[in-house]
């Protein structure tokens, strides 16, 4: 059964921060989010492990809405964040 809100979760922009490590991961993700208007969604591709644990928490701490964290099955995750 499809998610009734899946259309609401389409990202407006994407960024890949798999080439860096924390805390640079969060800094680069924040810089990409800063480019968007409030209410827009950013898809952030990041590495499993420390980044997948820390970036969603940091985004929440900054007041943004963490929508979904998906395991890509290749050692990376995709985090959807709505800018607030």
DSSP file (Angstrom, degrees, kcal/mol; ACC not computed):
  #  RESIDUE AA STRUCTURE BP1 BP2  ACC     N-H-->O    O-->H-N    N-H-->O    O-->H-N    TCO  KAPPA ALPHA  PHI   PSI    X-CA   Y-CA   Z-CA
    1    1 A X              0   0    0      0, 0.0     3,-0.1     0, 0.0     2,-0.0   0.000 360.0 360.0 360.0 124.8    0.0    0.0    0.0
    2    2 A X        -     0   0    0      1,-0.1     2,-0.4     2,-0.1     0, 0.0  -0.318 360.0-100.8 -69.4 151.2    1.6    3.3   -1.0
    3    3 A X    >   -     0   0    0      1,-0.2     3,-1.8     2,-0.1     4,-0.3  -0.567  24.5-142.8 -70.0 125.7    2.2    6.0    1.6
    4    4 A X  T 3  S+     0   0    0     -2,-0.4     3,-0.2     1,-0.3    -1,-0.2   0.709 101.3  46.9 -65.8 -17.7   -0.6    8.6    1.2
    5    5 A X  T >> S+     0   0    0      1,-0.2     3,-1.1     2,-0.1     4,-0.6   0.285  77.4 107.6-104.2   9.9    1.9   11.3    2.0
    6    6 A X  G X4 S+     0   0    0     -3,-1.8     3,-1.1     1,-0.3    -1,-0.2   0.837  75.7  57.2 -60.9 -33.1    4.6   10.1   -0.4
    7    7 A X  G >4 S+     0   0    0     -4,-0.3     3,-1.0     1,-0.3    -1,-0.3   0.829 102.3  56.9 -65.3 -29.7    3.9   13.0   -2.8
    8    8 A X  G <4 S+     0   0    0     -3,-1.1    -1,-0.3     1,-0.2    -2,-0.2   0.657 100.5  60.1 -73.0 -14.8    4.5   15.4    0.0
    9    9 A X  G <<  +     0   0    0     -3,-1.1     2,-0.4    -4,-0.6    -1,-0.2   0.224  69.0 124.5-101.7  13.9    8.0   13.9    0.5
   10   10 A X    <   -     0   0    0     -3,-1.0    31,-0.3     1,-0.1     2,-0.1  -0.623  64.1-121.8 -73.7 124.9    9.4   14.6   -2.9
   11   11 A X        -     0   0    0     -2,-0.4    31,-0.2     1,-0.1     3,-0.1  -0.363  13.6-155.5 -70.5 146.3   12.6   16.6   -2.4
   12   12 A X  S    S+     0   0    0     29,-2.9     2,-0.3     1,-0.2    30,-0.2   0.659  82.7   7.3 -87.4 -21.1   13.1   20.0   -3.9
   13   13 A X  E     -a   42   0A   0     28,-1.4    30,-2.5     2,-0.0     2,-0.3  -0.974  67.4-146.7-154.8 162.5   16.8   19.6   -3.9
   14   14 A X  E     -a   43   0A   0     -2,-0.3     2,-0.3    28,-0.2    30,-0.2  -0.971  10.1-176.0-134.8 149.4   19.5   17.0   -3.2
   15   15 A X  E     -a   44   0A   0     28,-2.5    30,-2.8    -2,-0.3     2,-0.5  -0.994  15.4-146.7-143.1 148.2   23.0   17.0   -1.8
   16   16 A X  E     +a   45   0A   0     -2,-0.3     3,-0.2    28,-0.2    30,-0.2  -0.962  22.0 166.3-117.9 117.2   25.5   14.2   -1.3
   17   17 A X    >   +     0   0    0     28,-2.9     3,-1.2    -2,-0.5    30,-0.3   0.032  42.6 112.9-116.7  25.0   27.8   14.5    1.7
   18   18 A X  T 3   +     0   0    0      1,-0.2    -1,-0.1    27,-0.2    28,-0.1   0.655  68.6  65.1 -72.5 -14.5   29.2   10.9    1.7
   19   19 A X  T 3  S+     0   0    0     -3,-0.2     2,-0.3     6,-0.0    -1,-0.2   0.490 100.6  56.5 -87.7  -2.0   32.7   12.2    0.8
   20   20 A X  S <  S-     0   0    0     -3,-1.2     2,-0.3     4,-0.0    27,-0.2  -0.800  72.7-133.9-125.3 167.4   33.1   14.0    4.2
   21   21 A X    >>  -     0   0    0     -2,-0.3     3,-1.4     1,-0.1     4,-0.7  -0.788  45.7 -42.8-118.2 162.6   33.0   13.1    7.8
   22   22 A X  T 34 S+     0   0    0      1,-0.3    -1,-0.1    -2,-0.3    29,-0.1  -0.361 120.2  22.9 -61.1 140.9   31.3   14.6   10.9
   23   23 A X  T 3> S+     0   0    0     -3,-0.0     4,-1.9    28,-0.0    -1,-0.3  -0.990 124.4  54.2 -90.3   1.5   31.1   17.5   11.7
   24   24 A X  H <> S+     0   0    0     -3,-1.4     4,-2.8     1,-0.2     5,-0.3   0.840 101.2  64.7 -63.0 -31.3   31.7   18.6    8.1
   25   25 A X  H  X S+     0   0    0     -4,-0.7     4,-2.2     1,-0.2    -1,-0.2   0.940 105.8  42.0 -54.3 -50.5   28.8   16.4    7.1
   26   26 A X  H  > S+     0   0    0     -3,-0.3     4,-2.8     2,-0.2    -1,-0.2   0.901 112.9  53.8 -65.9 -41.3   26.3   18.5    9.1
   27   27 A X  H  X S+     0   0    0     -4,-1.9     4,-2.2     1,-0.2    -2,-0.2   0.920 111.7  44.3 -60.7 -44.7   28.0   21.8    7.9
   28   28 A X  H  X S+     0   0    0     -4,-2.8     4,-2.0     2,-0.2    -1,-0.2   0.893 113.8  50.2 -68.1 -39.7   27.6   20.8    4.2
   29   29 A X  H  X S+     0   0    0     -4,-2.2     4,-2.2    -5,-0.3    -2,-0.2   0.907 111.3  49.2 -64.0 -41.2   24.0   19.6    4.7
   30   30 A X  H  X S+     0   0    0     -4,-2.8     4,-2.3     2,-0.2    -2,-0.2   0.896 108.2  53.6 -64.7 -40.7   23.2   22.9    6.5
   31   31 A X  H  X S+     0   0    0     -4,-2.2     4,-0.7     1,-0.2    -1,-0.2   0.903 110.4  47.2 -61.2 -41.1   24.7   24.9    3.7
   32   32 A X  H >< S+     0   0    0     -4,-2.0     3,-0.8     1,-0.2     4,-0.3   0.894 111.6  50.6 -67.0 -39.4   22.6   23.1    1.1
   33   33 A X  H >< S+     0   0    0     -4,-2.2     3,-1.7     1,-0.2    -2,-0.2   0.859 101.5  62.6 -66.3 -35.1   19.5   23.6    3.3
   34   34 A X  H 3< S+     0   0    0     -4,-2.3    -1,-0.2     1,-0.3    -2,-0.2   0.751  94.4  63.1 -61.2 -24.1   20.2   27.3    3.6
   35   35 A X  T << S+     0   0    0     -3,-0.8    -1,-0.3    -4,-0.7     2,-0.2   0.654  94.7  78.9 -74.9 -15.0   19.8   27.6   -0.2
   36   36 A X  S <  S-     0   0    0     -3,-1.7     2,-0.2    -4,-0.3     3,-0.1  -0.563  82.2-115.3 -96.2 157.3   16.2   26.5    0.1
   37   37 A X    >   -     0   0    0     -2,-0.2     3,-1.9     1,-0.1    46,-0.3  -0.521  50.4 -80.3 -80.4 156.0   13.1   28.5    1.1
   38   38 A X  T 3  S+     0   0    0      1,-0.2    46,-0.2    -2,-0.2    -1,-0.1  -0.282 118.8  30.0 -54.9 140.3   11.2   27.6    4.2
   39   39 A X  T 3  S+     0   0    0     44,-3.5    -1,-0.2     1,-0.3     2,-0.1   0.227  91.9 121.7  92.5 -13.5    8.9   24.6    3.7
   40   40 A X    <   -     0   0    0     -3,-1.9    43,-2.7    -7,-0.1     2,-0.4  -0.448  58.7-125.9 -82.1 157.9   11.1   23.1    1.0
   41   41 A X  E     - B   0  82A   0    -31,-0.3   -29,-2.9    41,-0.2   -28,-1.4  -0.887  17.0-162.4-111.3 133.1   12.5   19.5    1.3
   42   42 A X  E     -aB  13  81A   0     39,-2.9    39,-2.3    -2,-0.4     2,-0.6  -0.946   9.4-148.7-112.3 132.1   16.2   18.6    1.0
   43   43 A X  E     -aB  14  80A   0    -30,-2.5   -28,-2.5    -2,-0.4     2,-0.6  -0.898  16.7-165.9 -96.7 122.8   17.3   15.0    0.3
   44   44 A X  E     -aB  15  79A   0     35,-3.1    35,-2.9    -2,-0.6     2,-0.6  -0.945   8.5-154.8-114.6 117.6   20.7   14.4    2.0
   45   45 A X  E     +aB  16  78A   0    -30,-2.8   -28,-2.9    -2,-0.6     2,-0.3  -0.820  30.6 160.7 -90.2 122.2   22.7   11.3    1.0
   46   46 A X  E     - B   0  77A   0     31,-2.5    31,-3.3    -2,-0.6   -28,-0.2  -0.911  40.5 -89.4-140.1 165.2   25.0   10.5    3.9
   47   47 A X  E   > - B   0  76A   0     -2,-0.3     5,-0.8   -30,-0.3    29,-0.3  -0.417  43.4-108.5 -75.0 148.9   27.0    7.5    5.2
   48   48 A X  T   5S+     0   0    0     27,-2.5     3,-0.5     3,-0.2     2,-0.4  -0.206  86.7  33.0 -61.7 165.4   25.6    5.0    7.6
   49   49 A X  T  >5S+     0   0    0      1,-0.2     4,-1.7     2,-0.1     5,-0.2  -0.712 122.0  10.6  93.6-132.4   26.9    5.1   11.2
   50   50 A X  H  >5S+     0   0    0     -2,-0.4     4,-3.0     1,-0.2     5,-0.3   0.888 131.3  47.4 -56.1 -46.6   27.9    8.4   12.8
   51   51 A X  H  >5S+     0   0    0     -3,-0.5     4,-2.3     1,-0.2     5,-0.4   0.910 110.8  51.8 -63.4 -42.1   26.5   10.7   10.2
   52   52 A X  H  4<S+     0   0    0     -5,-0.8     4,-0.3     1,-0.2    -1,-0.2   0.781 116.9  40.9 -67.3 -26.2   23.2    8.8   10.0
   53   53 A X  H  X S+     0   0    0     -4,-1.7     4,-0.9    -3,-0.2    -2,-0.2   0.893 122.4  37.1 -83.1 -44.6   22.8    9.1   13.8
   54   54 A X  H  X S+     0   0    0     -4,-3.0     4,-2.6    -5,-0.2     5,-0.2   0.873 107.0  58.6 -83.1 -40.0   24.1   12.7   14.2
   55   55 A X  H  X S+     0   0    0     -4,-2.3     4,-2.6    -5,-0.3     5,-0.2   0.928 106.3  48.2 -63.4 -46.2   22.8   14.7   11.3
   56   56 A X  H  > S+     0   0    0     -5,-0.4     4,-2.2    -4,-0.3    -1,-0.2   0.922 114.0  48.0 -59.8 -40.9   19.1   14.0   11.9
   57   57 A X  H  X S+     0   0    0     -4,-0.9     4,-2.4     1,-0.2    -1,-0.2   0.914 112.7  48.2 -63.7 -42.2   19.5   14.9   15.6
   58   58 A X  H  X S+     0   0    0     -4,-2.6     4,-1.7     2,-0.2    -1,-0.2   0.879 109.2  52.9 -66.4 -37.9   21.3   18.1   14.7
   59   59 A X  H  <>S+     0   0    0     -4,-2.6     5,-2.3    -5,-0.2     4,-0.3   0.920 110.7  47.5 -62.8 -43.1   18.7   19.0   12.1
   60   60 A X  H ><5S+     0   0    0     -4,-2.2     3,-1.7     1,-0.2    -2,-0.2   0.917 109.1  54.0 -62.0 -43.2   16.0   18.6   14.7
   61   61 A X  H 3<5S+     0   0    0     -4,-2.4    -1,-0.2     1,-0.3    -2,-0.2   0.824 104.9  54.7 -60.6 -31.4   18.0   20.7   17.2
   62   62 A X  T 3<5S-     0   0    0     -4,-1.7    -1,-0.3    -5,-0.1    -2,-0.2   0.526 124.6-105.9 -79.3  -6.1   18.2   23.5   14.5
   63   63 A X  T < 5S+     0   0    0     -3,-1.7    -3,-0.2    -4,-0.3     2,-0.1   0.508  75.6 133.9  96.6   5.2   14.4   23.4   14.3
   64   64 A X      < -     0   0    0     -5,-2.3     2,-0.7    -6,-0.2    -1,-0.3  -0.474  59.5-110.7 -86.5 161.9   14.0   21.7   11.0
   65   65 A X  E     -C   82   0A   0     17,-2.3    17,-3.1    -2,-0.1     2,-0.6  -0.828  21.0-150.1 -98.2 113.7   11.6   18.8   10.4
   66   66 A X  E     +C   81   0A   0     -2,-0.7    15,-0.2    15,-0.2     3,-0.1  -0.740  20.4 175.9 -81.4 119.2   13.2   15.4    9.9
   67   67 A X  E     -     0   0A   0     13,-2.9     2,-0.3    -2,-0.6    -1,-0.2   0.858  54.3 -12.8 -95.1 -41.9   10.7   13.5    7.6
   68   68 A X  E     -C   80   0A   0     12,-1.2    12,-3.0     2,-0.0     2,-0.5  -0.973  42.2-155.2-165.6 142.5   12.4   10.2    6.8
   69   69 A X  E     -C   79   0A   0     -2,-0.3     2,-0.5    10,-0.2    10,-0.2  -0.981  22.6-170.6-124.9 117.8   15.7    8.3    6.9
   70   70 A X  E     -C   78   0A   0      8,-2.6     8,-2.5    -2,-0.5     2,-0.5  -0.920  21.3-132.9-115.1 130.3   16.0    5.6    4.4
   71   71 A X  E     -C   77   0A   0     -2,-0.5     6,-0.2     6,-0.2    -2,-0.0  -0.696  12.5-160.3 -77.3 123.6   18.7    2.9    4.2
   72   72 A X        -     0   0    0      4,-2.5     5,-0.2    -2,-0.5    -1,-0.1   0.543  32.2-124.6 -84.4  -7.2   20.0    2.8    0.6
   73   73 A X  S    S+     0   0    0      3,-0.5     4,-0.1     1,-0.1    -2,-0.1   0.576  93.5  84.9  78.1   8.6   21.5   -0.7    1.1
   74   74 A X  S    S-     0   0    0      2,-0.5     3,-0.1     0, 0.0    -1,-0.1   0.087 119.1 -80.5-128.6  22.7   24.9    0.4    0.0
   75   75 A X  S    S+     0   0    0      1,-0.4   -27,-2.5   -28,-0.1     2,-0.3   0.508 106.8  91.6  88.8   4.6   26.4    1.8    3.2
   76   76 A X  E     -B   47   0A   0    -29,-0.3    -4,-2.5   -24,-0.0    -3,-0.5  -0.851  56.6-155.0-126.8 165.0   24.6    5.1    2.7
   77   77 A X  E     -BC  46  71A   0    -31,-3.3   -31,-2.5    -2,-0.3     2,-0.5  -0.902  13.4-134.5-130.5 160.8   21.2    6.6    3.8
   78   78 A X  E     -BC  45  70A   0     -8,-2.5    -8,-2.6    -2,-0.3     2,-0.5  -0.986  18.9-162.6-119.6 123.0   19.0    9.3    2.4
   79   79 A X  E     -BC  44  69A   0    -35,-2.9   -35,-3.1    -2,-0.5     2,-0.5  -0.895   4.7-154.3-104.8 127.7   17.6   11.8    4.9
   80   80 A X  E     +BC  43  68A   0    -12,-3.0   -13,-2.9    -2,-0.5   -12,-1.2  -0.913  18.2 178.8-103.1 125.4   14.6   14.0    4.0
   81   81 A X  E     -BC  42  66A   0    -39,-2.3   -39,-2.9    -2,-0.5     2,-0.6  -0.988  21.1-147.0-129.8 132.3   14.5   17.3    5.9
   82   82 A X  E     -BC  41  65A   0    -17,-3.1   -17,-2.3    -2,-0.4     2,-0.2  -0.875  26.0-126.4 -97.0 125.6   11.9   20.1    5.5
   83   83 A X              0   0    0    -43,-2.7   -44,-3.5    -2,-0.6   -43,-0.1  -0.509 360.0 360.0 -71.1 132.5   13.4   23.5    6.1
   84   84 A X              0   0    0     -2,-0.2    -1,-0.1   -46,-0.2   -46,-0.1   0.346 360.0 360.0-124.4 360.0   11.6   25.5    8.8
